[in-house]
Amino acid sequence: MKIFGFAGYSGSGKTTLIEKLIPLFNREGYSISLIKHAHHGFDIDQPCKDSFRHRKAGAKEVLVSSGKRWALMHELNGQEEPSLSAHLARISPCDIVFVEGFKNEPIPKLEIHRSAVMKPFLFPDDPHIVAIACDMEIDAGLPRFDLDRADLITQFIKKHLGMPS
């Protein structure tokens, strides 16, 4: 599996861009999976649902399955958060795993930057950023893409990962 990351501050448009890229890769026959690093307190479960009640009762893992999807929830119960490589080992085989967040991991990344967020660029301090998608002109010594050019970003990612065009 190839791995490609997306780094940027909250509100910069990471999710929106990834949402545009996935269908473009799918149309070309590539299967994409995604690992997203979330804030500490996130929960995909809902209070009063059976799975929530089982987890709160102390089950270490709860797997919910239906005819359309399944999800596995794993309680850390004070254990350290698993590494990106541990999560990658759990992902079913696919062509590319997009990684949103995990900004300190040594994987190739596209920095997503929006001037309205008023945060500094990440690329000066991250040697793993291989390109930038932003809403302003910048001379960073890296390939730069307009945030709305998912088509060009798709081609760049494929080329960077050594995948056929």
C-alpha positions in Angstrom: 0.0 0.0 0.0 1.2 3.5 -0.8 0.8 6.1 1.9 0.2 9.9 1.4 -0.5 12.4 4.1 -2.3 15.7 4.3 -1.2 18.3 6.9 -2.6 21.7 7.8 -4.3 23.5 10.6 -8.0 23.1 11.5 -10.2 25.0 9.0 -7.6 24.9 6.2 -9.6 22.5 4.0 -7.9 19.1 4.4 -11.2 17.2 4.6 -12.8 19.1 1.8 -9.8 18.5 -0.5 -9.6 14.8 0.4 -13.3 14.5 -0.3 -12.6 15.8 -3.8 -9.6 13.6 -4.4 -11.1 10.2 -3.4 -13.6 10.1 -6.3 -10.9 11.1 -8.8 -8.7 8.2 -7.7 -11.7 5.9 -7.6 -12.6 6.8 -11.2 -9.1 5.8 -12.3 -9.6 2.4 -10.6 -7.6 3.1 -7.4 -8.9 1.9 -4.0 -8.4 4.5 -1.3 -8.6 4.1 2.5 -8.2 6.8 5.0 -6.8 7.1 8.5 -7.7 10.4 10.3 -6.2 11.5 13.5 -8.9 13.1 15.7 -9.0 15.1 18.8 -8.7 13.3 22.1 -12.4 13.2 23.0 -14.0 12.1 19.8 -16.7 9.4 19.8 -18.5 7.8 16.9 -20.9 6.0 19.2 -24.2 7.5 20.4 -25.5 7.5 24.0 -28.3 5.1 24.7 -27.4 2.8 21.7 -26.5 -0.8 22.6 -22.9 -0.5 21.5 -22.4 2.6 23.6 -23.9 0.9 26.6 -21.7 -2.2 26.1 -18.5 0.0 25.8 -19.4 2.0 28.9 -20.0 -1.3 30.8 -16.4 -2.2 30.2 -16.1 -4.0 26.9 -12.6 -3.4 25.5 -13.8 -3.7 21.8 -17.3 -3.4 20.3 -17.8 -4.4 16.7 -21.1 -3.2 15.2 -22.1 -4.8 11.9 -24.9 -4.4 9.4 -25.5 -5.2 5.7 -24.0 -1.9 4.7 -21.0 -1.4 7.0 -19.2 -2.4 10.1 -17.2 -0.5 12.7 -14.8 -1.6 15.4 -14.5 0.6 18.5 -11.5 -0.1 20.7 -11.2 1.5 24.2 -7.6 2.4 25.1 -8.5 2.5 28.9 -5.3 4.5 29.7 -3.0 2.8 27.2 -0.9 4.8 24.8 -2.5 5.8 21.5 -1.4 3.4 18.8 1.1 4.6 16.2 0.3 5.3 12.6 2.2 2.1 11.6 0.0 0.1 14.1 -3.1 1.6 12.4 -1.8 0.8 8.9 -1.4 -2.8 9.9 -5.2 -2.9 10.6 -6.2 -1.4 7.2 -7.4 -3.9 4.6 -5.3 -4.0 1.4 -5.9 -1.0 -0.9 -3.9 1.0 -3.4 -3.4 4.2 -1.3 -4.0 5.1 2.3 -4.6 8.8 2.8 -3.5 10.0 6.2 -5.1 13.2 7.6 -3.3 14.4 10.7 -0.4 12.5 12.2 1.6 15.6 11.1 4.8 14.5 12.8 5.0 11.2 10.9 7.8 10.8 8.3 5.5 10.2 5.4 5.1 12.3 2.2 2.6 15.0 2.8 0.7 17.8 1.0 0.4 20.9 3.1 -3.1 22.5 2.9 -3.0 26.2 3.7 -5.7 28.8 3.7 -4.8 32.4 4.4 -8.0 33.1 6.3 -6.9 30.6 9.0 -4.1 33.0 9.8 -1.6 30.3 10.8 2.0 29.9 9.7 3.0 27.5 6.9 4.2 24.0 8.1 6.7 23.2 5.3 9.7 25.2 6.7 9.7 22.8 9.7 8.6 19.6 8.0 11.0 18.0 5.5 8.3 15.5 4.6 6.0 18.1 3.0 6.4 17.5 -0.7 3.9 20.1 -2.1 1.6 22.8 -1.0 -2.1 23.4 -1.9 -3.1 27.0 -0.9 -5.1 30.0 -1.8 -2.2 32.4 -2.3 1.0 32.7 -4.3 4.1 31.5 -2.5 7.7 30.7 -3.4 8.5 27.7 -1.2 10.7 25.7 -3.5 8.0 23.1 -3.6 5.2 22.4 -6.2 2.2 24.6 -5.4 -1.4 23.9 -6.3 -4.5 26.0 -6.1 -6.9 24.4 -3.5 -9.6 24.0 -6.2 -7.4 22.0 -8.6 -8.0 18.5 -7.3 -7.3 17.2 -10.8 -3.7 18.5 -10.8 -3.2 17.4 -7.2 -4.3 13.9 -8.1 -1.8 13.7 -10.9 1.0 15.0 -8.6 0.2 12.4 -5.9 0.2 9.6 -8.4 3.5 10.8 -9.9 5.1 11.2 -6.5 4.0 7.7 -5.4 5.2 6.2 -8.7 1.8 5.2 -9.9 0.8 5.0 -13.5 -1.0 8.1 -14.9 
